Amino acid sequence: MDTVVSRDGTPIVHETRGSGPALVLVGGAMTTREHAARLAGLLADSFTVVTYDRRGRGRSDTRPYAVRREVEDLAEVIRAVGGPAALYGVSSGAALALHAAVGPAVSRVALYEPPFTVGGADPSRREAYRSRLVALLAADDRGGAVELFMTHIGLPPELIAGARQSPAWPGLEAVAPTLAYDDALLGDGAPPLDRLALVSVPALVMAGSASPPAMTEAARAVAEALPDGTYRELDGQSHDVAPEAVAAALREFLLP
């Protein structure tokens, strides 16, 4: 485990495995670098795989937050491993990877189900979520914030109740403030077409065939908007994608 210091003085903890071309794994909502350990292990025989704690998670923390600071964090991690590097971002981590992919230090970018919304989404629902999230975090009601997020993404009440009783719940509450960071990364929720047009490197956008249609539609829309984007559907996978399925797709995309 190593630490880099981002431009604003924030320590960012990262871990490196394996050898070969550099590949940085960018985690999604409610995760730390530990959640990517299995995937990193599967890829370490072919890549120098880097996992890191995005700010506000694990051992990396500071406030106030700005999207540009997360981009700077990622740039420092890439620099630490000698860059350039490929990026793999999952869910909100895919949105962050897209912010970073316009820079010269990124060689390729792979995404799994970037959580944008296409079609006739109700903007009032998003604004209601954002306002309620801000209020809960201001009151330090971390459990309420986690429950709100789970409800927002469509988990049924019985699963949320079960999660509250699980050993994982304290860890979810610990990173609850970063839900506001993920929300900021998504902007108004629509695919950021102007930014996507600036991503000149090859890009792979993946979704699971068992995921809700809204997720596959969003992934396809992002792939179509990227200048060198390819869409791929992973058979039988959902948003909780199996590391083995992702590893196979990444090898095919990233290795010559």
C-alpha positions in Angstrom: 0.0 0.0 0.0 1.3 3.4 -1.0 0.1 7.0 -0.7 0.3 9.9 -3.2 -0.6 13.5 -2.3 -3.1 15.2 -4.6 -2.8 18.8 -5.7 -5.0 20.1 -2.8 -3.0 18.2 -0.2 -5.2 15.1 0.1 -3.5 11.8 0.7 -4.8 9.2 -1.7 -4.0 5.6 -0.8 -3.4 3.1 -3.6 -2.2 -0.5 -4.0 -0.4 -2.1 -6.9 -0.3 -5.7 -8.0 1.3 -7.5 -10.9 3.3 -6.3 -13.9 2.7 -5.2 -17.4 0.7 -2.3 -18.9 -0.8 0.0 -16.2 -4.5 -0.4 -15.5 -6.3 1.7 -12.8 -9.5 0.3 -11.4 -12.0 3.1 -10.4 -14.6 2.0 -8.0 -18.3 2.9 -7.9 -20.6 4.1 -5.2 -20.2 2.8 -1.6 -17.0 1.0 -2.4 -13.3 1.2 -1.4 -10.3 -0.3 -3.1 -10.9 -3.5 -1.2 -14.0 -4.2 -3.3 -11.8 -4.5 -6.4 -9.3 -6.8 -4.9 -10.7 -9.9 -6.6 -10.7 -8.4 -10.1 -7.2 -7.0 -9.5 -5.9 -10.4 -8.6 -7.4 -11.9 -11.7 -5.6 -9.3 -13.9 -2.3 -9.1 -12.1 -0.6 -11.7 -14.4 -1.0 -9.4 -17.4 -1.2 -5.8 -16.0 0.2 -3.6 -13.4 -3.2 -3.2 -11.7 -3.8 -0.3 -9.4 -6.7 0.0 -6.9 -7.2 3.1 -4.9 -9.4 4.7 -2.3 -11.3 7.5 -4.0 -11.4 10.6 -1.7 -13.7 10.2 1.3 -13.3 6.4 1.3 -11.1 4.1 3.2 -7.9 5.9 4.1 -8.4 8.8 1.6 -10.3 11.8 2.9 -10.7 15.5 2.6 -13.4 18.2 2.1 -14.8 20.3 0.4 -15.4 18.2 -2.7 -15.2 19.1 -6.3 -15.2 16.9 -9.4 -11.9 18.4 -10.6 -10.3 17.3 -7.4 -11.2 13.7 -8.0 -9.8 14.0 -11.5 -6.6 15.4 -10.0 -6.5 12.5 -7.6 -6.7 10.0 -10.4 -4.0 11.8 -12.4 -1.6 11.6 -9.4 -2.3 7.8 -9.1 -1.5 7.4 -12.7 1.7 9.5 -12.4 2.8 7.3 -9.4 2.8 4.2 -11.5 4.6 5.8 -14.4 1.6 6.4 -16.7 0.1 6.4 -19.2 -2.6 4.0 -17.9 -5.8 2.4 -19.0 -8.8 3.0 -16.8 -11.6 0.7 -15.8 -14.5 2.4 -14.1 -17.7 0.8 -12.8 -21.0 2.7 -12.2 -20.1 6.2 -10.8 -16.5 5.2 -11.2 -17.2 5.1 -15.0 -18.4 8.7 -14.8 -15.2 9.7 -13.1 -13.1 7.7 -15.7 -14.9 9.7 -18.4 -13.9 13.0 -16.7 -10.3 11.8 -16.6 -10.1 10.2 -20.1 -9.7 13.5 -21.9 -6.2 13.8 -20.5 -3.0 12.6 -22.2 -2.1 10.1 -19.3 -5.0 7.8 -20.3 -4.4 5.3 -23.0 -7.7 3.5 -23.1 -10.9 3.5 -21.1 -13.3 0.7 -20.2 -16.6 1.4 -18.5 -19.3 -0.8 -16.9 -22.8 0.6 -16.7 -22.2 4.3 -16.3 -25.3 5.3 -14.4 -26.6 8.0 -16.7 -30.2 8.3 -17.7 -31.5 8.4 -21.3 -35.0 9.1 -22.6 -37.8 10.7 -20.7 -36.4 10.8 -17.2 -38.2 13.0 -14.6 -35.8 15.7 -13.5 -37.9 16.5 -10.5 -37.1 13.0 -9.1 -33.4 13.6 -9.4 -33.7 17.0 -7.7 -35.8 15.5 -4.9 -33.1 12.9 -4.3 -30.3 15.4 -4.3 -32.1 17.8 -1.9 -33.0 15.0 0.5 -29.4 13.5 0.3 -27.9 16.9 1.2 -30.3 17.3 4.1 -29.5 13.9 5.5 -25.8 14.3 5.3 -26.0 17.8 6.8 -27.8 16.1 9.8 -25.1 13.4 9.9 -27.8 10.8 9.3 -25.5 8.4 7.4 -27.9 5.5 7.7 -30.7 7.5 6.3 -28.5 8.6 3.4 -27.5 5.0 2.5 -31.2 4.0 2.7 -32.2 6.9 0.5 -29.6 5.9 -2.1 -30.7 2.3 -2.1 -34.3 3.3 -2.6 -33.3 5.7 -5.4 -31.6 2.9 -7.3 -34.6 0.7 -7.0 -33.8 -1.8 -4.2 -36.9 -3.2 -2.6 -37.6 -2.4 1.1 -37.0 -5.9 2.3 -33.5 -5.9 0.8 -32.7 -2.6 2.4 -34.0 -3.8 5.8 -31.8 -6.9 5.4 -28.8 -4.7 4.6 -29.3 -2.6 7.7 -28.9 -5.8 9.8 -25.9 -7.1 7.9 -22.2 -6.8 9.1 -21.5 -4.6 6.0 -23.8 -1.8 7.1 -21.2 0.1 9.3 -18.9 0.2 6.3 -21.7 1.6 4.1 -22.4 4.3 6.7 -18.7 5.2 6.8 -18.6 6.1 3.1 -22.1 7.7 3.0 -20.8 11.2 2.5 -19.4 10.2 -0.8 -22.8 9.6 -2.2 -22.9 13.4 -2.7 -19.6 13.1 -4.6 -21.1 10.5 -6.9 -24.1 12.6 -7.4 -21.9 15.6 -8.4 -20.1 13.4 -11.0 -23.4 12.7 -12.8 -24.3 16.3 -13.3 -27.9 16.5 -14.5 -28.0 12.7 -15.0 -27.9 12.7 -18.8 -24.8 11.4 -20.7 -22.4 14.4 -21.0 -22.3 14.5 -24.8 -19.9 17.5 -25.0 -17.4 15.7 -22.7 -17.8 12.4 -24.5 -16.9 14.0 -27.8 -13.5 15.0 -26.3 -12.5 11.4 -25.4 -10.3 10.4 -28.3 -8.9 7.1 -26.9 -10.5 3.8 -27.6 -13.3 3.1 -25.2 -15.2 0.0 -24.3 -18.6 0.4 -22.7 -20.1 -2.7 -21.1 -23.5 -3.7 -19.6 -25.0 -6.9 -18.3 -27.6 -8.7 -20.3 -29.5 -9.3 -17.0 -29.4 -5.6 -16.0 -32.5 -3.4 -16.3 -33.1 -2.0 -19.8 -32.4 1.5 -18.6 -28.8 0.5 -17.7 -28.1 -1.2 -21.0 -29.7 1.7 -22.9 -27.5 4.2 -21.1 -24.4 2.2 -21.8 -25.2 1.9 -25.4 -25.9 5.6 -25.7 -22.5 6.4 -24.1 -20.7 4.1 -26.5 -22.4 5.6 -29.5 -21.5 9.1 -28.3 -17.8 8.3 -27.9 -15.6 8.9 -31.0 -14.0 5.5 -30.7 -16.5 3.7 -28.5 -17.6 0.1 -28.6 -20.6 -1.4 -26.8 -20.5 -4.9 -25.4 -23.1 -6.8 -23.4 -21.9 -9.4 -20.9 -24.1 -12.5 -21.0 -25.9 -13.3 -17.8 -24.4 -10.4 -15.9 -26.2 -7.7 -13.8 -25.0 -4.5 -12.2 -23.3 -6.6 -9.6 -21.0 -8.0 -12.3 -18.8 -11.1 -11.7 -15.0 -10.2 -11.7 -14.3 -13.2 -14.0 -16.6 -11.8 -16.7 -15.0 -8.3 -16.5 -11.5 -9.7 -16.5 -12.1 -11.6 -19.7 -13.5 -8.6 -21.4 -10.7 -6.3 -20.3 -8.0 -8.7 -21.5 -9.6 -8.8 -24.9 -9.9 -5.1 -25.1 -6.6 -4.0 -23.6 -4.1 -6.6 -24.7 -2.8 -6.7 -28.3 
